[in-house]
């Protein structure tokens, strides 16, 4: 009996030290500098299987401080990205992928995430109202995307073993982060092959006004990337702020169909009972990840 127990202990010790016992890790980069936007923190999630001899997809995500650790987020919620990614990779549901989490700067979040070219379609009256109540100044989203595509992405591709091409590069976010993810794949279709836009904040503000969602729709009509080689995911819940989104998302869905997107490369999902929070996004995160990365 004692030899059996000893053998079991030895097997456990071996298993813990074996290669498949490797863990995922998060590399924190403090105050990543940029000539386009103020410096901000970056977290880079590395899969347990990472090897310099293998190429990896890269998923860029906004609101980085809300993605991994609920104890450090303002509302004590998180997307639980690491746990979901790790499970999907281990189960071979998605391809091994590095996640680049871009922290927001709270006071700049709205102006960096509000699509500038859609903003330019608005009337002066709406712009003035946004300036007083929401944006305070013109959007800086074009510079934010320059930072991602011209500074952050080259750093990631130089530092880690990535594919680097459009077919293996993706972007995702929620709420205003959904807007900027949509804007990113439209402005840089040669860089991003897919975008996940969860609980996309089509109203653009907290007031009822059709002109802002209509501007997003018009922008999409003229700027959507090719349906032949791009994937786009939308969703929304039915509670709290998400309860406002249905008519706007339906308007966008009409544009998606008009531009040739089909269930093979575009999904819009509704999640009854889900609210506008990280807990809800964490619960359904596996769905857009599987859609983009399978």
DOTORZA-291548 format. One record per residue (C-alpha): residue in one letter; y, x, z. Coordinates in Angstrom, 2 decimals. Example, Ala and Ser with C-alpha at 12.3 -4.5 7.8 and 13.67 -1.06 7.14 Angstrom:
R type      py      px      pz
R    A   -4.50   12.30    7.80
R    S   -1.06   13.67    7.14
***
This chain:
R type      py      px      pz
R    X    0.00    0.00    0.00
R    X    2.44    2.75    0.96
R    X    1.80    4.52   -2.36
R    X    2.58    1.30   -4.24
R    X    5.88    0.95   -2.38
R    X    6.70    4.61   -3.04
R    X    5.95    4.14   -6.73
R    X    8.24    1.11   -6.91
R    X   11.06    3.06   -5.25
R    X   10.64    5.91   -7.75
R    X   10.74    3.47  -10.66
R    X   13.95    1.91   -9.32
R    X   15.58    5.31   -8.89
R    X   14.62    6.31  -12.42
R    X   15.95    3.06  -13.84
R    X   19.30    3.53  -12.13
R    X   19.70    7.00  -13.61
R    X   18.41    6.14  -17.08
R    X   20.84    5.93  -20.06
R    X   20.69    2.14  -20.17
R    X   22.08    2.12  -16.64
R    X   25.49    3.21  -17.95
R    X   28.36    0.93  -17.01
R    X   31.38   -0.31  -18.86
R    X   34.71    1.19  -17.91
R    X   38.39    0.44  -18.17
R    X   40.80    3.25  -19.01
R    X   44.31    2.55  -17.76
R    X   47.23    4.03  -19.65
R    X   50.42    3.80  -17.63
R    X   53.70    3.13  -19.46
R    X   52.59    3.68  -23.05
R    X   55.84    4.64  -24.78
R    X   57.21    3.15  -27.99
R    X   60.27    3.46  -30.19
R    X   60.11   -0.27  -30.94
R    X   59.66   -1.93  -27.53
R    X   59.96   -0.92  -23.87
R    X   57.02    1.06  -22.47
R    X   54.18   -0.95  -20.99
R    X   50.73   -0.50  -19.49
R    X   47.59   -0.60  -21.62
R    X   44.01   -1.16  -20.42
R    X   41.18   -0.07  -22.71
R    X   37.78   -1.63  -22.03
R    X   34.92    0.59  -23.18
R    X   31.42   -0.91  -23.66
R    X   28.53    0.59  -21.74
R    X   26.89    1.68  -25.00
R    X   29.90    3.73  -26.10
R    X   29.07    6.91  -27.98
R    X   31.25    9.12  -30.15
R    X   28.44    9.02  -32.69
R    X   28.87    5.27  -33.24
R    X   31.74    3.28  -34.73
R    X   33.17    0.30  -32.84
R    X   35.19   -2.82  -33.56
R    X   38.52   -3.16  -31.77
R    X   39.93   -6.36  -30.28
R    X   43.61   -6.29  -29.30
R    X   44.58   -8.82  -26.62
R    X   47.93   -9.86  -25.16
R    X   48.83  -10.51  -21.50
R    X   46.64   -7.57  -20.55
R    X   47.17   -7.79  -16.79
R    X   45.51  -11.24  -16.82
R    X   42.28  -10.25  -18.59
R    X   40.05   -8.31  -16.18
R    X   40.95   -8.45  -12.51
R    X   41.92  -11.70  -10.81
R    X   42.93   -9.91   -7.61
R    X   45.85   -8.28   -9.43
R    X   47.05  -11.28  -11.48
R    X   49.98  -13.45  -10.39
R    X   47.87  -16.61  -10.06
R    X   44.65  -14.92   -8.90
R    X   42.87  -15.93  -12.11
R    X   41.58  -13.77  -14.98
R    X   39.88  -14.18  -18.34
R    X   36.85  -12.15  -17.13
R    X   36.87  -10.40  -20.49
R    X   34.75   -7.45  -19.35
R    X   31.92   -9.58  -18.02
R    X   31.84  -11.80  -21.11
R    X   32.01   -8.90  -23.57
R    X   29.31   -6.97  -21.71
R    X   26.93   -9.94  -21.71
R    X   27.46  -10.76  -25.40
R    X   26.96   -7.12  -26.43
R    X   23.82   -6.69  -24.32
R    X   22.37   -9.90  -25.73
R    X   23.20   -8.63  -29.25
R    X   25.27  -11.73  -29.97
R    X   28.34   -9.69  -30.97
R    X   28.80   -6.19  -32.31
R    X   29.85   -3.47  -29.84
R    X   33.61   -3.73  -29.47
R    X   36.44   -1.95  -27.64
R    X   39.06   -4.22  -26.09
R    X   42.67   -3.06  -25.94
R    X   44.58   -5.10  -23.36
R    X   48.35   -4.97  -23.82
R    X   50.25   -5.82  -20.66
R    X   53.25   -8.09  -21.05
R    X   56.66   -7.47  -19.54
R    X   57.39  -10.79  -17.87
R    X   61.07  -11.07  -18.71
R    X   60.41  -10.09  -22.35
R    X   57.21  -12.05  -22.92
R    X   58.77  -15.03  -24.70
R    X   61.03  -13.08  -27.04
R    X   58.21  -10.67  -27.93
R    X   55.66  -13.42  -28.56
R    X   57.87  -15.96  -30.43
R    X   57.32  -15.46  -34.21
R    X   60.62  -14.25  -35.59
R    X   60.24  -15.47  -39.17
R    X   59.48  -18.99  -37.96
R    X   62.52  -18.76  -35.67
R    X   64.68  -17.97  -38.70
R    X   63.67  -21.33  -40.22
R    X   65.22  -23.27  -37.32
R    X   68.61  -24.96  -37.41
R    X   71.51  -23.32  -35.58
R    X   71.48  -26.15  -33.05
R    X   67.85  -25.51  -32.09
R    X   68.47  -21.77  -31.98
R    X   71.39  -22.30  -29.64
R    X   69.32  -24.53  -27.36
R    X   66.53  -21.97  -27.30
R    X   69.07  -19.28  -26.49
R    X   70.32  -21.24  -23.50
R    X   66.99  -22.44  -22.14
R    X   64.15  -20.22  -23.32
R    X   64.71  -17.12  -25.43
R    X   68.10  -15.85  -24.20
R    X   68.20  -13.65  -27.32
R    X   66.64  -13.49  -30.79
R    X   62.89  -12.84  -30.90
R    X   61.60   -9.27  -30.85
R    X   58.16  -10.19  -32.19
R    X   58.54   -8.10  -35.36
R    X   59.14   -5.00  -33.25
R    X   56.29   -5.94  -30.92
R    X   53.91   -6.07  -33.90
R    X   55.30   -2.77  -35.20
R    X   54.44   -1.28  -31.83
R    X   50.85   -2.55  -32.06
R    X   50.22   -1.65  -35.69
R    X   52.22    1.57  -36.06
R    X   51.90    3.16  -32.62
R    X   49.13    1.66  -30.49
R    X   46.49    1.20  -33.18
R    X   46.82    4.79  -34.50
R    X   46.46    6.04  -30.93
R    X   43.30    3.98  -30.37
R    X   41.78    5.02  -33.70
R    X   42.55    8.69  -33.05
R    X   41.25    8.64  -29.49
R    X   38.09    6.53  -29.83
R    X   35.31    6.14  -32.37
R    X   36.48    3.04  -34.24
R    X   36.02    1.68  -37.73
R    X   39.77    1.21  -38.05
R    X   39.66   -1.08  -41.10
R    X   40.64   -4.74  -41.32
R    X   37.07   -6.04  -41.25
R    X   36.56   -4.58  -37.77
R    X   40.00   -5.15  -36.19
R    X   40.92   -8.37  -34.39
R    X   43.65   -9.85  -32.22
R    X   43.64  -12.60  -29.58
R    X   45.77  -14.37  -27.01
R    X   46.60  -17.69  -25.40
R    X   49.66  -19.93  -25.22
R    X   52.58  -17.82  -26.51
R    X   49.91  -15.15  -26.96
R    X   48.24  -17.55  -29.39
R    X   51.48  -17.77  -31.37
R    X   51.86  -14.00  -31.64
R    X   48.19  -13.62  -32.60
R    X   48.71  -16.13  -35.41
R    X   51.86  -14.26  -36.44
R    X   50.05  -10.91  -36.38
R    X   47.29  -11.89  -38.81
R    X   49.87  -13.44  -41.13
R    X   52.24  -10.46  -41.07
R    X   49.51   -7.80  -41.14
R    X   46.53   -9.27  -43.03
R    X   45.59   -5.77  -44.16
R    X   45.13   -4.71  -40.52
R    X   43.67   -7.76  -38.75
R    X   40.58   -9.47  -40.10
R    X   40.50  -12.19  -37.46
R    X   42.63  -13.88  -34.83
R    X   41.74  -16.02  -31.83
R    X   44.55  -18.34  -30.75
R    X   43.65  -20.20  -27.56
R    X   45.86  -23.05  -26.32
R    X   48.48  -22.08  -28.89
R    X   51.92  -23.09  -27.66
R    X   53.05  -24.89  -30.82
R    X   56.01  -26.62  -29.09
R    X   57.56  -23.16  -28.64
R    X   59.42  -24.47  -25.61
R    X   58.88  -27.06  -22.86
R    X   60.96  -29.76  -24.52
R    X   59.74  -32.36  -27.02
R    X   61.07  -31.29  -30.41
R    X   59.29  -31.49  -33.76
R    X   61.54  -28.96  -35.49
R    X   59.95  -25.94  -33.81
R    X   56.30  -26.93  -34.54
R    X   57.40  -27.84  -38.08
R    X   58.85  -24.35  -38.49
R    X   55.52  -22.83  -37.42
R    X   53.75  -25.10  -39.91
R    X   56.13  -24.13  -42.74
R    X   55.73  -20.46  -41.89
R    X   51.93  -20.79  -42.04
R    X   52.09  -22.62  -45.37
R    X   53.78  -19.61  -46.91
R    X   52.13  -16.76  -45.00
R    X   48.52  -17.52  -44.12
R    X   46.21  -14.65  -45.12
R    X   43.44  -15.10  -47.64
R    X   40.63  -17.38  -46.55
R    X   38.24  -15.11  -48.44
R    X   38.22  -12.32  -45.87
R    X   39.97  -13.55  -42.71
R    X   38.83  -15.66  -39.75
R    X   41.10  -17.75  -37.53
R    X   40.17  -19.59  -34.35
R    X   42.27  -22.27  -32.61
R    X   41.55  -24.41  -29.57
R    X   43.19  -26.46  -26.85
R    X   42.31  -28.39  -23.71
R    X   43.34  -31.86  -22.64
R    X   44.96  -31.23  -19.26
R    X   48.31  -29.86  -18.02
R    X   50.36  -28.17  -20.77
R    X   47.45  -28.32  -23.21
R    X   47.68  -32.11  -23.21
R    X   50.76  -31.78  -25.47
R    X   49.07  -29.80  -28.22
R    X   46.89  -32.24  -30.17
R    X   49.46  -33.58  -32.71
R    X   50.80  -30.10  -33.43
R    X   47.36  -28.58  -33.84
R    X   46.37  -31.42  -36.21
R    X   49.44  -30.58  -38.29
R    X   48.36  -26.94  -38.45
R    X   44.77  -27.93  -39.25
R    X   46.05  -29.78  -42.33
R    X   47.64  -26.55  -43.53
R    X   44.42  -24.62  -42.90
R    X   42.42  -27.01  -45.06
R    X   45.09  -26.99  -47.76
R    X   44.92  -23.19  -47.89
R    X   41.16  -23.16  -48.42
R    X   39.90  -22.41  -44.92
R    X   36.48  -23.87  -44.12
R    X   34.18  -23.89  -41.05
R    X   32.90  -20.50  -42.20
R    X   36.23  -18.83  -41.50
R    X   38.24  -21.26  -39.38
R    X   37.51  -23.25  -36.24
R    X   39.64  -25.63  -34.20
R    X   38.00  -26.84  -30.99
R    X   39.02  -29.31  -28.30
R    X   37.85  -28.84  -24.71
R    X   38.08  -32.03  -22.68
R    X   39.12  -31.37  -19.10
R    X   40.33  -27.82  -19.72
R    X   43.78  -26.90  -18.45
R    X   46.36  -24.32  -19.48
R    X   45.06  -21.48  -17.33
R    X   42.95  -18.34  -17.28
R    X   40.05  -20.13  -15.60
R    X   39.72  -22.45  -18.60
R    X   40.10  -19.64  -21.14
R    X   37.49  -17.54  -19.36
R    X   35.02  -20.43  -19.47
R    X   35.20  -20.71  -23.25
R    X   36.05  -17.14  -24.26
R    X   32.53  -16.51  -25.56
R    X   33.09  -19.02  -28.38
R    X   35.94  -17.22  -30.21
R    X   34.30  -13.85  -29.48
R    X   31.08  -14.98  -31.13
R    X   33.01  -16.48  -34.05
R    X   34.97  -13.29  -34.74
R    X   32.50  -10.57  -33.71
R    X   28.99  -11.90  -34.34
***
